[in-house]
Amino acid sequence: MDQAVERASRLDTATISDALDKLGIKGQCLGIKPRSHDFRMTGRAYTILYGPADTEPGTVGDYIDDLEPGSVVVLDNGSREDATVWGDILTYLAHKNGVAGTVIDGACRDVHMCLKLGYPVYSRSYSMRTGKDRIQVDATNVPVNIGDAKVHPGDLMRGDSDGVIVIPKEHEEKVLEAAEAIEAAEDKIRAALESGMRLDEARELNKYHSLQTKEE
């Protein structure tokens, strides 16, 4: 069991986002939304970079059978919303093969399938328009950009109803430690409120307003 994946799966993206802010690390994949607010996803990134179709046409990719179970497919389609790189066949196979989820800086299609199977897909948008003969795979397992965040192969990805976070592999221990400390403080605030304490008092007691403040 990958202990970092297990720890991240117990944290929500809002808490991890605060930890990233505290440590001065960019990891919020802004603009990338779940196709269902029921989706949850945690795993290591398998990255694919797309570009415009060349004069010698390439393909949108037949990579899905090469992924390890528990991986997260991370597709950088340059924020394109007019050429999809993920649809029902990929959703079906990813779900069948135990892939943890898919993240797309761009559009997906066949949304009904991910909803039917409960397979987590996070994307900038969705459309019916195929990417075939419009875009192609330029590189696999290279650094990519997802919603203004850099994602390297093997980085830790976490998705929930608020969106997607990437935790850079070289920083994951300190990010997880900071996020767990923030969660513990917020749990204490909730317990204090349950016991009847005023919100301002509970927040002051647990240093709420500085939990995400960047460290010097």
C-alpha positions as CSV (number, residue, x, y, z in Angstrom):
1,M,0.0,0.0,0.0
2,D,1.3,3.5,-0.9
3,Q,1.0,5.2,2.4
4,A,1.1,8.7,0.9
5,V,-1.9,7.8,-1.3
6,E,-3.7,6.4,1.7
7,R,-3.1,9.6,3.8
8,A,-4.1,11.9,1.0
9,S,-7.3,10.0,0.4
10,R,-8.4,10.9,4.0
11,L,-8.0,14.6,3.3
12,D,-10.2,16.9,1.3
13,T,-8.8,19.2,-1.4
14,A,-9.7,22.4,0.5
15,T,-7.5,21.3,3.4
16,I,-4.6,20.2,1.1
17,S,-5.0,23.6,-0.8
18,D,-4.5,25.4,2.5
19,A,-1.4,23.3,3.2
20,L,0.0,24.1,-0.2
21,D,-0.6,27.9,0.4
22,K,1.1,27.6,3.8
23,L,4.2,26.0,2.2
24,G,4.2,28.3,-0.9
25,I,3.7,25.4,-3.4
26,K,1.4,25.7,-6.4
27,G,-0.8,22.7,-6.7
28,Q,-4.4,23.8,-7.3
29,C,-5.6,22.7,-10.7
30,L,-7.9,25.6,-11.2
31,G,-10.8,25.4,-13.6
32,I,-10.8,21.5,-13.6
33,K,-14.2,20.3,-12.3
34,P,-15.7,17.0,-11.4
35,R,-18.4,15.7,-13.8
36,S,-20.2,14.6,-10.6
37,H,-19.9,16.0,-7.1
38,D,-20.0,12.4,-5.8
39,F,-16.6,11.6,-7.4
40,R,-13.5,11.0,-5.2
41,M,-10.1,10.2,-6.6
42,T,-6.6,9.6,-5.2
43,G,-3.5,8.2,-7.0
44,R,-0.3,8.7,-8.8
45,A,-0.2,10.7,-12.1
46,Y,0.4,9.1,-15.5
47,T,0.7,12.0,-17.8
48,I,0.0,12.6,-21.5
49,L,0.7,15.8,-23.5
50,Y,-1.4,16.6,-26.5
51,G,-0.7,19.0,-29.4
52,P,-2.4,19.9,-32.7
53,A,-2.5,17.2,-35.4
54,D,0.6,17.2,-37.6
55,T,0.8,16.7,-41.4
56,E,1.7,13.1,-40.5
57,P,-1.4,12.4,-38.3
58,G,-0.8,10.8,-35.0
59,T,-3.5,9.4,-32.6
60,V,-5.3,10.5,-29.5
61,G,-3.7,7.5,-27.7
62,D,-4.0,3.8,-27.0
63,Y,-2.3,3.9,-23.7
64,I,-5.0,2.8,-21.3
65,D,-3.9,-0.9,-21.0
66,D,-0.4,0.2,-19.9
67,L,-1.6,1.9,-16.7
68,E,-1.2,0.4,-13.3
69,P,-4.3,0.0,-11.2
70,G,-4.7,3.0,-8.9
71,S,-3.1,5.4,-11.4
72,V,-4.7,8.7,-12.3
73,V,-4.7,9.6,-16.0
74,V,-3.6,13.2,-16.4
75,L,-4.2,14.7,-19.9
76,D,-2.9,18.1,-20.9
77,N,-4.9,19.1,-24.0
78,G,-3.8,22.8,-23.7
79,S,-7.2,23.8,-22.3
80,R,-8.8,23.0,-25.6
81,E,-12.6,22.7,-25.4
82,D,-13.2,22.0,-29.1
83,A,-11.5,18.6,-29.4
84,T,-12.1,15.9,-26.8
85,V,-9.5,13.4,-25.7
86,W,-11.6,11.1,-23.5
87,G,-14.8,9.2,-24.1
88,D,-16.9,6.2,-23.2
89,I,-14.5,3.5,-24.4
90,L,-11.7,4.9,-22.3
91,T,-14.0,5.3,-19.4
92,Y,-15.1,1.7,-19.6
93,L,-11.6,0.3,-19.8
94,A,-10.2,2.6,-17.1
95,H,-13.0,1.5,-14.8
96,K,-12.6,-2.1,-15.7
97,N,-8.8,-2.0,-15.2
98,G,-9.0,-0.3,-11.8
99,V,-7.7,3.1,-12.8
100,A,-8.4,5.7,-10.0
101,G,-9.6,8.5,-12.2
102,T,-9.0,10.9,-15.1
103,V,-8.0,14.6,-15.1
104,I,-8.2,16.6,-18.3
105,D,-7.1,20.2,-19.0
106,G,-9.6,20.3,-21.9
107,A,-12.9,18.5,-22.7
108,C,-14.2,15.0,-22.3
109,R,-17.3,13.5,-23.9
110,D,-19.8,10.6,-23.3
111,V,-20.3,12.0,-19.8
112,H,-23.2,9.5,-19.3
113,M,-20.7,6.6,-19.1
114,C,-18.6,8.0,-16.2
115,L,-21.8,8.8,-14.3
116,K,-23.2,5.4,-15.0
117,L,-20.1,3.6,-13.8
118,G,-19.2,6.0,-11.0
119,Y,-15.8,6.5,-12.6
120,P,-14.2,9.8,-11.6
121,V,-13.6,12.2,-14.5
122,Y,-12.4,15.8,-13.9
123,S,-12.2,18.1,-16.9
124,R,-12.4,21.8,-17.9
125,S,-15.6,21.1,-19.9
126,Y,-17.4,18.5,-22.0
127,S,-18.4,18.4,-25.6
128,M,-19.4,15.9,-28.3
129,R,-16.6,16.9,-30.8
130,T,-13.9,14.3,-31.3
131,G,-10.2,15.1,-31.1
132,K,-9.4,12.6,-33.8
133,D,-7.5,14.3,-36.7
134,R,-7.5,17.5,-34.7
135,I,-5.0,16.8,-31.9
136,Q,-2.5,14.0,-31.2
137,V,-0.3,12.6,-28.4
138,D,3.0,14.5,-28.4
139,A,4.6,12.8,-25.4
140,T,3.8,10.4,-22.6
141,N,5.0,10.6,-18.9
142,V,6.4,14.1,-19.2
143,P,5.7,17.2,-17.1
144,V,2.3,18.7,-18.1
145,N,0.3,21.7,-17.1
146,I,-3.2,21.3,-15.6
147,G,-5.1,24.4,-14.6
148,D,-2.0,26.4,-14.0
149,A,-0.4,23.7,-11.9
150,K,2.6,21.6,-13.1
151,V,2.1,17.8,-12.9
152,H,5.1,15.4,-13.1
153,P,4.7,11.7,-13.6
154,G,4.2,10.0,-10.2
155,D,3.0,13.1,-8.5
156,L,0.1,12.6,-6.0
157,M,-3.3,13.6,-7.4
158,R,-6.4,14.2,-5.2
159,G,-9.9,15.0,-6.4
160,D,-13.2,15.6,-4.7
161,S,-16.3,17.7,-5.2
162,D,-14.3,20.9,-5.1
163,G,-11.8,20.0,-7.9
164,V,-8.3,18.6,-8.2
165,I,-5.1,19.1,-6.3
166,V,-1.6,17.9,-7.3
167,I,1.0,17.3,-4.6
168,P,4.5,17.3,-6.1
169,K,6.3,14.1,-5.2
170,E,9.3,15.8,-3.7
171,H,7.1,17.8,-1.3
172,E,4.4,15.3,-0.4
173,E,5.6,14.5,3.1
174,K,5.6,18.1,4.3
175,V,2.4,18.9,2.4
176,L,0.6,15.9,4.0
177,E,1.9,16.8,7.5
178,A,0.8,20.4,7.1
179,A,-2.7,19.3,5.8
180,E,-3.1,16.8,8.6
181,A,-2.3,19.5,11.2
182,I,-4.8,21.9,9.6
183,E,-7.5,19.2,9.6
184,A,-6.8,18.5,13.3
185,A,-7.1,22.2,14.2
186,E,-10.4,22.4,12.3
187,D,-11.7,19.2,14.0
188,K,-11.0,20.9,17.4
189,I,-12.9,24.0,16.2
190,R,-15.9,21.8,15.3
191,A,-15.8,20.1,18.6
192,A,-15.6,23.4,20.5
193,L,-18.7,24.6,18.5
194,E,-20.5,21.4,19.4
195,S,-19.9,22.1,23.1
196,G,-21.3,25.6,22.8
197,M,-18.3,27.8,22.3
198,R,-18.6,31.0,20.2
199,L,-17.1,30.7,16.7
200,D,-14.7,33.6,17.2
201,E,-13.4,32.1,20.4
202,A,-13.0,28.7,18.9
203,R,-11.1,30.1,15.9
204,E,-8.9,32.2,18.1
205,L,-8.1,29.3,20.4
206,N,-7.0,27.1,17.4
207,K,-5.3,29.9,15.3
208,Y,-7.8,29.4,12.5
209,H,-7.0,32.6,10.6
210,S,-3.3,31.7,10.3
211,L,-3.7,28.0,9.4
212,Q,-2.9,28.6,5.7
213,T,-0.7,31.7,6.2
214,K,2.6,31.2,4.2
215,E,5.5,30.3,6.4
216,E,8.5,32.7,6.5
